Each structure stands twice: as structure tokens, then as C-alpha cells.
């Protein structure tokens, strides 16, 4: 599986390691991803999502159903049927 958050779309970005001598080498900054299985009580279904920690915090704040509805209204394809 790719290292992309299913809800926010966060993906790896590139940058540089900078040594003490200021030599630069390429590196990747990976998103903080977690595979979570969540229950949606409004639909009575379980979904497994690969999400980043910021999406998890937003789900804890709003609720999974409200967050998915918000993304759906924005036109984001999450792959979750409501």
C-alpha cells in the first residue's frame, strides 16, 4: 500500500538532510500513518482506514460520520460508502 492518508491526502514529501559541514543529501518526510478500524454507528458498518494522526484528531473532535460527510460535501473521494 502507498503511504497516503485516505482522508486528508497527505503523502511523503522530499527535503534535505543537512550535516554539520552543510552538505546536503536527499531524504523523505513520511506522514504519520495509522491503520484504524472504526465503527460508524449511523450506518452500522465497520471501515478500515489508513489515516494520518491529524485526521485521527479531527475524527475524535467531530466524529467519524460528520467528518466523512464534510469531506463528501467538499468532493473528496474517500472510498467509504455512507
ROSETOR-546418 format. One record per atom (N, C-alpha, C, O): residue number from 1; x, y negated, z; chain; atom name. Coordinates in Angstrom, 2 decimals. Last residue first. Layout:
// residues N
<r k="NUM" xx="X" yy="Y" zz="Z" c="A" a="CA"/>
...
***
This chain:
// residues 82
<r k="82" xx="-21.34" yy="-5.81" zz="2.57" c="A" a="N"/>
<r k="82" xx="-22.13" yy="-6.24" zz="3.71" c="A" a="CA"/>
<r k="82" xx="-23.56" yy="-5.85" zz="3.56" c="A" a="C"/>
<r k="82" xx="-24.38" yy="-6.14" zz="4.43" c="A" a="O"/>
<r k="81" xx="-18.38" yy="-4.15" zz="1.72" c="A" a="N"/>
<r k="81" xx="-19.79" yy="-4.36" zz="1.38" c="A" a="CA"/>
<r k="81" xx="-20.57" yy="-4.72" zz="2.63" c="A" a="C"/>
<r k="81" xx="-20.49" yy="-4.03" zz="3.65" c="A" a="O"/>
<r k="80" xx="-15.20" yy="-5.38" zz="1.11" c="A" a="N"/>
<r k="80" xx="-16.09" yy="-4.87" zz="2.15" c="A" a="CA"/>
<r k="80" xx="-17.52" yy="-5.18" zz="1.75" c="A" a="C"/>
<r k="80" xx="-17.85" yy="-6.33" zz="1.47" c="A" a="O"/>
<r k="79" xx="-13.47" yy="-6.66" zz="-0.54" c="A" a="N"/>
<r k="79" xx="-13.64" yy="-5.22" zz="-0.75" c="A" a="CA"/>
<r k="79" xx="-14.53" yy="-4.58" zz="0.29" c="A" a="C"/>
<r k="79" xx="-14.62" yy="-3.36" zz="0.35" c="A" a="O"/>
<r k="78" xx="-13.18" yy="-9.35" zz="-0.59" c="A" a="N"/>
<r k="78" xx="-12.52" yy="-8.63" zz="0.49" c="A" a="CA"/>
<r k="78" xx="-12.60" yy="-7.12" zz="0.31" c="A" a="C"/>
<r k="78" xx="-11.85" yy="-6.38" zz="0.95" c="A" a="O"/>
<r k="77" xx="-12.92" yy="-12.00" zz="-2.57" c="A" a="N"/>
<r k="77" xx="-13.27" yy="-10.59" zz="-2.69" c="A" a="CA"/>
<r k="77" xx="-12.49" yy="-9.81" zz="-1.64" c="A" a="C"/>
<r k="77" xx="-11.29" yy="-9.62" zz="-1.78" c="A" a="O"/>
<r k="76" xx="-14.27" yy="-15.15" zz="-1.88" c="A" a="N"/>
<r k="76" xx="-13.12" yy="-14.28" zz="-1.68" c="A" a="CA"/>
<r k="76" xx="-13.59" yy="-12.82" zz="-1.75" c="A" a="C"/>
<r k="76" xx="-14.55" yy="-12.45" zz="-1.07" c="A" a="O"/>
<r k="75" xx="-16.23" yy="-17.10" zz="-1.98" c="A" a="N"/>
<r k="75" xx="-15.93" yy="-16.36" zz="-3.19" c="A" a="CA"/>
<r k="75" xx="-14.72" yy="-15.45" zz="-3.09" c="A" a="C"/>
<r k="75" xx="-14.20" yy="-15.01" zz="-4.12" c="A" a="O"/>
<r k="74" xx="-17.19" yy="-18.33" zz="0.22" c="A" a="N"/>
<r k="74" xx="-16.09" yy="-19.01" zz="-0.46" c="A" a="CA"/>
<r k="74" xx="-15.72" yy="-18.32" zz="-1.77" c="A" a="C"/>
<r k="74" xx="-14.98" yy="-18.88" zz="-2.58" c="A" a="O"/>
<r k="73" xx="-18.98" yy="-16.43" zz="1.08" c="A" a="N"/>
<r k="73" xx="-19.52" yy="-17.69" zz="0.57" c="A" a="CA"/>
<r k="73" xx="-18.46" yy="-18.51" zz="-0.16" c="A" a="C"/>
<r k="73" xx="-18.78" yy="-19.30" zz="-1.05" c="A" a="O"/>
<r k="72" xx="-17.16" yy="-14.51" zz="1.99" c="A" a="N"/>
<r k="72" xx="-18.01" yy="-14.20" zz="0.84" c="A" a="CA"/>
<r k="72" xx="-18.60" yy="-15.47" zz="0.23" c="A" a="C"/>
<r k="72" xx="-18.71" yy="-15.58" zz="-0.99" c="A" a="O"/>
<r k="71" xx="-16.12" yy="-15.77" zz="4.23" c="A" a="N"/>
<r k="71" xx="-15.24" yy="-15.51" zz="3.11" c="A" a="CA"/>
<r k="71" xx="-16.04" yy="-15.22" zz="1.84" c="A" a="C"/>
<r k="71" xx="-15.65" yy="-15.63" zz="0.75" c="A" a="O"/>
<r k="70" xx="-18.45" yy="-15.78" zz="5.80" c="A" a="N"/>
<r k="70" xx="-17.80" yy="-17.04" zz="5.47" c="A" a="CA"/>
<r k="70" xx="-16.88" yy="-16.86" zz="4.26" c="A" a="C"/>
<r k="70" xx="-16.86" yy="-17.71" zz="3.36" c="A" a="O"/>
<r k="69" xx="-18.91" yy="-13.04" zz="6.09" c="A" a="N"/>
<r k="69" xx="-19.90" yy="-13.86" zz="5.39" c="A" a="CA"/>
<r k="69" xx="-19.29" yy="-15.19" zz="4.94" c="A" a="C"/>
<r k="69" xx="-19.58" yy="-15.67" zz="3.85" c="A" a="O"/>
<r k="68" xx="-16.65" yy="-12.38" zz="7.62" c="A" a="N"/>
<r k="68" xx="-16.80" yy="-11.81" zz="6.28" c="A" a="CA"/>
<r k="68" xx="-17.83" yy="-12.59" zz="5.46" c="A" a="C"/>
<r k="68" xx="-17.64" yy="-12.77" zz="4.26" c="A" a="O"/>
<r k="67" xx="-17.24" yy="-13.84" zz="9.95" c="A" a="N"/>
<r k="67" xx="-16.03" yy="-14.14" zz="9.19" c="A" a="CA"/>
<r k="67" xx="-16.13" yy="-13.60" zz="7.77" c="A" a="C"/>
<r k="67" xx="-15.73" yy="-14.27" zz="6.81" c="A" a="O"/>
<r k="66" xx="-19.59" yy="-12.62" zz="10.83" c="A" a="N"/>
<r k="66" xx="-19.61" yy="-14.04" zz="10.48" c="A" a="CA"/>
<r k="66" xx="-18.39" yy="-14.41" zz="9.63" c="A" a="C"/>
<r k="66" xx="-18.51" yy="-15.21" zz="8.70" c="A" a="O"/>
<r k="65" xx="-18.62" yy="-10.01" zz="11.34" c="A" a="N"/>
<r k="65" xx="-19.67" yy="-10.23" zz="10.35" c="A" a="CA"/>
<r k="65" xx="-19.70" yy="-11.69" zz="9.90" c="A" a="C"/>
<r k="65" xx="-19.81" yy="-11.96" zz="8.70" c="A" a="O"/>
<r k="64" xx="-16.65" yy="-10.35" zz="13.35" c="A" a="N"/>
<r k="64" xx="-16.30" yy="-9.78" zz="12.05" c="A" a="CA"/>
<r k="64" xx="-17.34" yy="-10.10" zz="10.99" c="A" a="C"/>
<r k="64" xx="-16.99" yy="-10.42" zz="9.86" c="A" a="O"/>
<r k="63" xx="-16.27" yy="-13.42" zz="15.15" c="A" a="N"/>
<r k="63" xx="-16.95" yy="-12.15" zz="14.95" c="A" a="CA"/>
<r k="63" xx="-16.70" yy="-11.67" zz="13.53" c="A" a="C"/>
<r k="63" xx="-16.55" yy="-12.48" zz="12.62" c="A" a="O"/>
<r k="62" xx="-14.81" yy="-15.72" zz="15.81" c="A" a="N"/>
<r k="62" xx="-16.10" yy="-15.84" zz="15.13" c="A" a="CA"/>
<r k="62" xx="-16.93" yy="-14.56" zz="15.14" c="A" a="C"/>
<r k="62" xx="-18.16" yy="-14.63" zz="15.15" c="A" a="O"/>
<r k="61" xx="-12.56" yy="-14.78" zz="17.38" c="A" a="N"/>
<r k="61" xx="-13.24" yy="-16.04" zz="17.67" c="A" a="CA"/>
<r k="61" xx="-14.66" yy="-16.07" zz="17.10" c="A" a="C"/>
<r k="61" xx="-15.61" yy="-16.41" zz="17.80" c="A" a="O"/>
<r k="60" xx="-11.71" yy="-12.42" zz="16.29" c="A" a="N"/>
<r k="60" xx="-12.01" yy="-12.45" zz="17.72" c="A" a="CA"/>
<r k="60" xx="-12.79" yy="-13.69" zz="18.10" c="A" a="C"/>
<r k="60" xx="-13.60" yy="-13.67" zz="19.03" c="A" a="O"/>
<r k="59" xx="-11.23" yy="-13.36" zz="13.71" c="A" a="N"/>
<r k="59" xx="-12.29" yy="-12.37" zz="13.92" c="A" a="CA"/>
<r k="59" xx="-12.68" yy="-12.35" zz="15.39" c="A" a="C"/>
<r k="59" xx="-13.87" yy="-12.26" zz="15.71" c="A" a="O"/>
<r k="58" xx="-9.01" yy="-14.96" zz="14.22" c="A" a="N"/>
<r k="58" xx="-10.24" yy="-15.59" zz="13.74" c="A" a="CA"/>
<r k="58" xx="-11.43" yy="-14.66" zz="13.92" c="A" a="C"/>
<r k="58" xx="-12.52" yy="-15.11" zz="14.26" c="A" a="O"/>
<r k="57" xx="-7.15" yy="-13.00" zz="14.95" c="A" a="N"/>
<r k="57" xx="-7.53" yy="-14.03" zz="15.92" c="A" a="CA"/>
<r k="57" xx="-8.84" yy="-14.71" zz="15.51" c="A" a="C"/>
<r k="57" xx="-9.67" yy="-15.01" zz="16.36" c="A" a="O"/>
<r k="56" xx="-6.98" yy="-11.62" zz="12.52" c="A" a="N"/>
<r k="56" xx="-7.47" yy="-10.93" zz="13.71" c="A" a="CA"/>
<r k="56" xx="-7.91" yy="-11.91" zz="14.78" c="A" a="C"/>
<r k="56" xx="-8.92" yy="-11.69" zz="15.46" c="A" a="O"/>
<r k="55" xx="-5.80" yy="-13.54" zz="10.93" c="A" a="N"/>
<r k="55" xx="-7.16" yy="-13.11" zz="10.61" c="A" a="CA"/>
<r k="55" xx="-7.79" yy="-12.39" zz="11.80" c="A" a="C"/>
<r k="55" xx="-8.98" yy="-12.54" zz="12.06" c="A" a="O"/>
<r k="54" xx="-3.31" yy="-13.61" zz="12.18" c="A" a="N"/>
<r k="54" xx="-4.15" yy="-14.82" zz="12.19" c="A" a="CA"/>
<r k="54" xx="-5.59" yy="-14.49" zz="11.84" c="A" a="C"/>
<r k="54" xx="-6.51" yy="-15.10" zz="12.39" c="A" a="O"/>
<r k="53" xx="-2.27" yy="-11.06" zz="11.70" c="A" a="N"/>
<r k="53" xx="-2.63" yy="-11.41" zz="13.07" c="A" a="CA"/>
<r k="53" xx="-3.49" yy="-12.67" zz="13.13" c="A" a="C"/>
<r k="53" xx="-4.32" yy="-12.80" zz="14.03" c="A" a="O"/>
<r k="52" xx="-3.74" yy="-9.57" zz="8.75" c="A" a="N"/>
<r k="52" xx="-2.67" yy="-10.23" zz="9.48" c="A" a="CA"/>
<r k="52" xx="-3.18" yy="-10.68" zz="10.85" c="A" a="C"/>
<r k="52" xx="-4.39" yy="-10.66" zz="11.10" c="A" a="O"/>
<r k="51" xx="-5.05" yy="-6.28" zz="7.96" c="A" a="N"/>
<r k="51" xx="-5.17" yy="-7.72" zz="8.15" c="A" a="CA"/>
<r k="51" xx="-3.99" yy="-8.28" zz="8.94" c="A" a="C"/>
<r k="51" xx="-3.33" yy="-7.56" zz="9.68" c="A" a="O"/>
<r k="50" xx="-6.59" yy="-3.91" zz="6.46" c="A" a="N"/>
<r k="50" xx="-5.18" yy="-4.23" zz="6.67" c="A" a="CA"/>
<r k="50" xx="-5.12" yy="-5.75" zz="6.73" c="A" a="C"/>
<r k="50" xx="-5.13" yy="-6.42" zz="5.70" c="A" a="O"/>
<r k="49" xx="-9.43" yy="-2.20" zz="7.77" c="A" a="N"/>
<r k="49" xx="-8.85" yy="-3.36" zz="7.11" c="A" a="CA"/>
<r k="49" xx="-7.37" yy="-3.46" zz="7.43" c="A" a="C"/>
<r k="49" xx="-6.94" yy="-3.13" zz="8.53" c="A" a="O"/>
<r k="48" xx="-12.13" yy="-0.15" zz="7.61" c="A" a="N"/>
<r k="48" xx="-10.71" yy="-0.16" zz="7.92" c="A" a="CA"/>
<r k="48" xx="-10.08" yy="-1.27" zz="7.09" c="A" a="C"/>
<r k="48" xx="-10.19" yy="-1.28" zz="5.87" c="A" a="O"/>
<r k="47" xx="-15.36" yy="-0.25" zz="9.07" c="A" a="N"/>
<r k="47" xx="-14.47" yy="-0.62" zz="7.97" c="A" a="CA"/>
<r k="47" xx="-13.03" yy="-0.58" zz="8.48" c="A" a="C"/>
<r k="47" xx="-12.76" yy="-0.93" zz="9.62" c="A" a="O"/>
<r k="46" xx="-18.50" yy="1.20" zz="9.79" c="A" a="N"/>
<r k="46" xx="-17.10" yy="1.04" zz="10.17" c="A" a="CA"/>
<r k="46" xx="-16.30" yy="0.67" zz="8.94" c="A" a="C"/>
<r k="46" xx="-16.55" yy="1.21" zz="7.86" c="A" a="O"/>
<r k="45" xx="-21.84" yy="-0.15" zz="10.16" c="A" a="N"/>
<r k="45" xx="-20.79" yy="0.56" zz="9.44" c="A" a="CA"/>
<r k="45" xx="-19.42" yy="0.28" zz="10.05" c="A" a="C"/>
<r k="45" xx="-19.21" yy="-0.74" zz="10.72" c="A" a="O"/>
<r k="44" xx="-24.08" yy="-1.64" zz="10.88" c="A" a="N"/>
<r k="44" xx="-23.92" yy="-0.31" zz="11.43" c="A" a="CA"/>
<r k="44" xx="-22.85" yy="0.51" zz="10.74" c="A" a="C"/>
<r k="44" xx="-22.93" yy="1.74" zz="10.72" c="A" a="O"/>
<r k="43" xx="-24.51" yy="-4.25" zz="10.26" c="A" a="N"/>
<r k="43" xx="-24.77" yy="-3.27" zz="9.20" c="A" a="CA"/>
<r k="43" xx="-24.66" yy="-1.83" zz="9.70" c="A" a="C"/>
<r k="43" xx="-25.09" yy="-0.91" zz="9.02" c="A" a="O"/>
<r k="42" xx="-24.02" yy="-5.45" zz="12.70" c="A" a="N"/>
<r k="42" xx="-25.15" yy="-5.92" zz="11.90" c="A" a="CA"/>
<r k="42" xx="-25.52" yy="-4.94" zz="10.79" c="A" a="C"/>
<r k="42" xx="-26.69" yy="-4.81" zz="10.43" c="A" a="O"/>
<r k="41" xx="-21.64" yy="-4.35" zz="13.71" c="A" a="N"/>
<r k="41" xx="-22.92" yy="-3.94" zz="14.30" c="A" a="CA"/>
<r k="41" xx="-24.14" yy="-4.37" zz="13.47" c="A" a="C"/>
<r k="41" xx="-25.17" yy="-3.71" zz="13.53" c="A" a="O"/>
<r k="40" xx="-18.98" yy="-2.99" zz="12.33" c="A" a="N"/>
<r k="40" xx="-19.84" yy="-4.14" zz="12.05" c="A" a="CA"/>
<r k="40" xx="-21.23" yy="-3.79" zz="12.56" c="A" a="C"/>
<r k="40" xx="-21.95" yy="-3.03" zz="11.91" c="A" a="O"/>
<r k="39" xx="-15.94" yy="-2.01" zz="13.75" c="A" a="N"/>
<r k="39" xx="-17.36" yy="-1.70" zz="13.61" c="A" a="CA"/>
<r k="39" xx="-18.13" yy="-2.99" zz="13.36" c="A" a="C"/>
<r k="39" xx="-17.96" yy="-3.97" zz="14.09" c="A" a="O"/>
<r k="38" xx="-12.71" yy="-1.44" zz="12.33" c="A" a="N"/>
<r k="38" xx="-13.66" yy="-2.29" zz="13.05" c="A" a="CA"/>
<r k="38" xx="-15.09" yy="-1.86" zz="12.75" c="A" a="C"/>
<r k="38" xx="-15.40" yy="-1.40" zz="11.65" c="A" a="O"/>
<r k="37" xx="-9.44" yy="-0.58" zz="12.42" c="A" a="N"/>
<r k="37" xx="-10.75" yy="-0.03" zz="12.11" c="A" a="CA"/>
<r k="37" xx="-11.76" yy="-0.78" zz="12.97" c="A" a="C"/>
<r k="37" xx="-11.67" yy="-0.75" zz="14.20" c="A" a="O"/>
<r k="36" xx="-6.52" yy="-2.05" zz="11.09" c="A" a="N"/>
<r k="36" xx="-7.53" yy="-2.01" zz="12.14" c="A" a="CA"/>
<r k="36" xx="-8.81" yy="-1.40" zz="11.61" c="A" a="C"/>
<r k="36" xx="-9.22" yy="-1.67" zz="10.48" c="A" a="O"/>
<r k="35" xx="-3.20" yy="-2.48" zz="10.66" c="A" a="N"/>
<r k="35" xx="-4.32" yy="-1.71" zz="10.13" c="A" a="CA"/>
<r k="35" xx="-5.31" yy="-1.52" zz="11.26" c="A" a="C"/>
<r k="35" xx="-4.99" yy="-0.90" zz="12.27" c="A" a="O"/>
<r k="34" xx="-1.56" yy="-5.58" zz="10.42" c="A" a="N"/>
<r k="34" xx="-2.04" yy="-4.51" zz="11.28" c="A" a="CA"/>
<r k="34" xx="-3.17" yy="-3.79" zz="10.56" c="A" a="C"/>
<r k="34" xx="-4.01" yy="-4.43" zz="9.92" c="A" a="O"/>
<r k="33" xx="1.21" yy="-7.74" zz="9.59" c="A" a="N"/>
<r k="33" xx="0.02" yy="-6.96" zz="9.23" c="A" a="CA"/>
<r k="33" xx="-0.26" yy="-5.85" zz="10.22" c="A" a="C"/>
<r k="33" xx="0.65" yy="-5.26" zz="10.80" c="A" a="O"/>
<r k="32" xx="2.60" yy="-10.55" zz="9.28" c="A" a="N"/>
<r k="32" xx="2.43" yy="-9.69" zz="10.45" c="A" a="CA"/>
<r k="32" xx="1.13" yy="-8.89" zz="10.28" c="A" a="C"/>
<r k="32" xx="0.08" yy="-9.30" zz="10.76" c="A" a="O"/>
<r k="31" xx="4.39" yy="-10.78" zz="6.15" c="A" a="N"/>
<r k="31" xx="3.28" yy="-11.14" zz="7.04" c="A" a="CA"/>
<r k="31" xx="3.15" yy="-10.11" zz="8.16" c="A" a="C"/>
<r k="31" xx="3.53" yy="-8.95" zz="8.00" c="A" a="O"/>
<r k="30" xx="7.94" yy="-11.26" zz="5.81" c="A" a="N"/>
<r k="30" xx="6.77" yy="-10.41" zz="5.66" c="A" a="CA"/>
<r k="30" xx="5.66" yy="-10.89" zz="6.59" c="A" a="C"/>
<r k="30" xx="5.93" yy="-11.36" zz="7.69" c="A" a="O"/>
<r k="29" xx="10.24" yy="-12.87" zz="3.98" c="A" a="N"/>
<r k="29" xx="9.46" yy="-13.07" zz="5.18" c="A" a="CA"/>
<r k="29" xx="8.16" yy="-12.31" zz="5.00" c="A" a="C"/>
<r k="29" xx="7.35" yy="-12.66" zz="4.14" c="A" a="O"/>
<r k="28" xx="13.31" yy="-11.71" zz="2.66" c="A" a="N"/>
<r k="28" xx="11.86" yy="-11.78" zz="2.55" c="A" a="CA"/>
<r k="28" xx="11.25" yy="-12.01" zz="3.93" c="A" a="C"/>
<r k="28" xx="11.69" yy="-11.42" zz="4.92" c="A" a="O"/>
<r k="27" xx="16.32" yy="-13.29" zz="1.35" c="A" a="N"/>
<r k="27" xx="15.60" yy="-12.42" zz="2.27" c="A" a="CA"/>
<r k="27" xx="14.12" yy="-12.58" zz="2.04" c="A" a="C"/>
<r k="27" xx="13.70" yy="-13.49" zz="1.32" c="A" a="O"/>
<r k="26" xx="19.53" yy="-14.04" zz="-0.08" c="A" a="N"/>
<r k="26" xx="18.08" yy="-13.94" zz="-0.17" c="A" a="CA"/>
<r k="26" xx="17.52" yy="-12.99" zz="0.88" c="A" a="C"/>
<r k="26" xx="18.16" yy="-12.01" zz="1.26" c="A" a="O"/>
<r k="25" xx="22.00" yy="-15.99" zz="1.57" c="A" a="N"/>
<r k="25" xx="21.62" yy="-14.75" zz="0.91" c="A" a="CA"/>
<r k="25" xx="20.11" yy="-14.65" zz="0.96" c="A" a="C"/>
<r k="25" xx="19.48" yy="-15.10" zz="1.91" c="A" a="O"/>
<r k="24" xx="24.44" yy="-18.52" zz="1.80" c="A" a="N"/>
<r k="24" xx="23.01" yy="-18.18" zz="1.73" c="A" a="CA"/>
<r k="24" xx="22.81" yy="-16.88" zz="0.97" c="A" a="C"/>
<r k="24" xx="23.37" yy="-16.68" zz="-0.11" c="A" a="O"/>
<r k="23" xx="26.71" yy="-19.89" zz="4.11" c="A" a="N"/>
<r k="23" xx="26.50" yy="-19.02" zz="2.95" c="A" a="CA"/>
<r k="23" xx="25.05" yy="-18.56" zz="2.97" c="A" a="C"/>
<r k="23" xx="24.50" yy="-18.25" zz="4.03" c="A" a="O"/>
<r k="22" xx="27.33" yy="-21.35" zz="6.35" c="A" a="N"/>
<r k="22" xx="26.33" yy="-21.93" zz="5.44" c="A" a="CA"/>
<r k="22" xx="26.21" yy="-21.15" zz="4.13" c="A" a="C"/>
<r k="22" xx="25.69" yy="-21.67" zz="3.15" c="A" a="O"/>
<r k="21" xx="28.72" yy="-20.09" zz="8.25" c="A" a="N"/>
<r k="21" xx="29.52" yy="-20.78" zz="7.23" c="A" a="CA"/>
<r k="21" xx="28.64" yy="-21.41" zz="6.15" c="A" a="C"/>
<r k="21" xx="29.15" yy="-21.93" zz="5.16" c="A" a="O"/>
<r k="20" xx="26.67" yy="-18.86" zz="9.61" c="A" a="N"/>
<r k="20" xx="27.37" yy="-19.96" zz="10.28" c="A" a="CA"/>
<r k="20" xx="28.20" yy="-20.77" zz="9.28" c="A" a="C"/>
<r k="20" xx="28.37" yy="-21.98" zz="9.44" c="A" a="O"/>
<r k="19" xx="24.12" yy="-18.26" zz="7.08" c="A" a="N"/>
<r k="19" xx="25.14" yy="-17.87" zz="8.05" c="A" a="CA"/>
<r k="19" xx="25.78" yy="-19.12" zz="8.68" c="A" a="C"/>
<r k="19" xx="25.47" yy="-20.25" zz="8.32" c="A" a="O"/>
<r k="18" xx="20.82" yy="-17.94" zz="6.39" c="A" a="N"/>
<r k="18" xx="21.90" yy="-18.92" zz="6.35" c="A" a="CA"/>
<r k="18" xx="22.88" yy="-18.56" zz="7.47" c="A" a="C"/>
<r k="18" xx="22.53" yy="-18.56" zz="8.64" c="A" a="O"/>
<r k="17" xx="18.72" yy="-16.25" zz="4.24" c="A" a="N"/>
<r k="17" xx="19.47" yy="-16.14" zz="5.48" c="A" a="CA"/>
<r k="17" xx="20.61" yy="-17.13" zz="5.37" c="A" a="C"/>
<r k="17" xx="21.29" yy="-17.17" zz="4.34" c="A" a="O"/>
<r k="16" xx="16.00" yy="-17.79" zz="2.51" c="A" a="N"/>
<r k="16" xx="17.42" yy="-17.51" zz="2.63" c="A" a="CA"/>
<r k="16" xx="17.80" yy="-17.22" zz="4.07" c="A" a="C"/>
<r k="16" xx="17.29" yy="-17.84" zz="5.00" c="A" a="O"/>
<r k="15" xx="13.01" yy="-16.43" zz="1.04" c="A" a="N"/>
<r k="15" xx="13.79" yy="-17.53" zz="1.60" c="A" a="CA"/>
<r k="15" xx="15.24" yy="-17.12" zz="1.67" c="A" a="C"/>
<r k="15" xx="15.67" yy="-16.21" zz="0.96" c="A" a="O"/>
<r k="14" xx="9.72" yy="-15.53" zz="-0.05" c="A" a="N"/>
<r k="14" xx="11.17" yy="-15.39" zz="-0.04" c="A" a="CA"/>
<r k="14" xx="11.81" yy="-16.63" zz="0.53" c="A" a="C"/>
<r k="14" xx="11.24" yy="-17.73" zz="0.51" c="A" a="O"/>
<r k="13" xx="6.85" yy="-13.87" zz="1.35" c="A" a="N"/>
<r k="13" xx="7.47" yy="-14.99" zz="0.68" c="A" a="CA"/>
<r k="13" xx="8.98" yy="-14.82" zz="0.79" c="A" a="C"/>
<r k="13" xx="9.46" yy="-14.05" zz="1.62" c="A" a="O"/>
<r k="12" xx="4.15" yy="-11.48" zz="1.21" c="A" a="N"/>
<r k="12" xx="5.54" yy="-11.83" zz="1.50" c="A" a="CA"/>
<r k="12" xx="6.00" yy="-13.05" zz="0.72" c="A" a="C"/>
<r k="12" xx="5.60" yy="-13.25" zz="-0.43" c="A" a="O"/>
<r k="11" xx="0.84" yy="-12.93" zz="1.76" c="A" a="N"/>
<r k="11" xx="1.74" yy="-11.96" zz="1.16" c="A" a="CA"/>
<r k="11" xx="3.18" yy="-12.35" zz="1.47" c="A" a="C"/>
<r k="11" xx="3.40" yy="-13.46" zz="1.96" c="A" a="O"/>
<r k="10" xx="-2.57" yy="-13.42" zz="2.61" c="A" a="N"/>
<r k="10" xx="-1.16" yy="-13.69" zz="2.91" c="A" a="CA"/>
<r k="10" xx="-0.31" yy="-12.56" zz="2.35" c="A" a="C"/>
<r k="10" xx="-0.68" yy="-11.38" zz="2.43" c="A" a="O"/>
<r k="9" xx="-5.26" yy="-13.07" zz="2.30" c="A" a="N"/>
<r k="9" xx="-4.43" yy="-13.05" zz="1.10" c="A" a="CA"/>
<r k="9" xx="-2.98" yy="-13.37" zz="1.35" c="A" a="C"/>
<r k="9" xx="-2.22" yy="-13.56" zz="0.40" c="A" a="O"/>
<r k="8" xx="-7.11" yy="-12.83" zz="4.31" c="A" a="N"/>
<r k="8" xx="-6.55" yy="-14.16" zz="4.07" c="A" a="CA"/>
<r k="8" xx="-5.73" yy="-14.21" zz="2.80" c="A" a="C"/>
<r k="8" xx="-5.51" yy="-15.30" zz="2.25" c="A" a="O"/>
<r k="7" xx="-7.97" yy="-10.09" zz="4.00" c="A" a="N"/>
<r k="7" xx="-8.91" yy="-11.18" zz="4.23" c="A" a="CA"/>
<r k="7" xx="-8.33" yy="-12.55" zz="3.89" c="A" a="C"/>
<r k="7" xx="-9.00" yy="-13.35" zz="3.23" c="A" a="O"/>
<r k="6" xx="-5.91" yy="-8.33" zz="3.53" c="A" a="N"/>
<r k="6" xx="-7.12" yy="-8.18" zz="2.74" c="A" a="CA"/>
<r k="6" xx="-8.06" yy="-9.37" zz="2.90" c="A" a="C"/>
<r k="6" xx="-8.88" yy="-9.62" zz="2.01" c="A" a="O"/>
<r k="5" xx="-2.54" yy="-9.23" zz="3.19" c="A" a="N"/>
<r k="5" xx="-3.71" yy="-9.26" zz="4.07" c="A" a="CA"/>
<r k="5" xx="-4.96" yy="-9.22" zz="3.20" c="A" a="C"/>
<r k="5" xx="-5.08" yy="-9.99" zz="2.25" c="A" a="O"/>
<r k="4" xx="-0.14" yy="-7.11" zz="1.79" c="A" a="N"/>
<r k="4" xx="-1.01" yy="-8.26" zz="1.58" c="A" a="CA"/>
<r k="4" xx="-2.20" yy="-8.13" zz="2.52" c="A" a="C"/>
<r k="4" xx="-2.79" yy="-7.06" zz="2.65" c="A" a="O"/>
<r k="3" xx="1.92" yy="-5.16" zz="0.91" c="A" a="N"/>
<r k="3" xx="1.95" yy="-5.94" zz="2.15" c="A" a="CA"/>
<r k="3" xx="1.18" yy="-7.24" zz="1.96" c="A" a="C"/>
<r k="3" xx="1.76" yy="-8.33" zz="1.97" c="A" a="O"/>
<r k="2" xx="0.35" yy="-2.29" zz="-0.57" c="A" a="N"/>
<r k="2" xx="1.11" yy="-3.53" zz="-0.62" c="A" a="CA"/>
<r k="2" xx="1.00" yy="-4.28" zz="0.70" c="A" a="C"/>
<r k="2" xx="0.09" yy="-4.03" zz="1.50" c="A" a="O"/>
<r k="1" xx="0.84" yy="1.19" zz="0.00" c="A" a="N"/>
<r k="1" xx="0.00" yy="0.00" zz="0.00" c="A" a="CA"/>
<r k="1" xx="0.88" yy="-1.25" zz="0.00" c="A" a="C"/>
<r k="1" xx="2.00" yy="-1.24" zz="0.51" c="A" a="O"/>
***
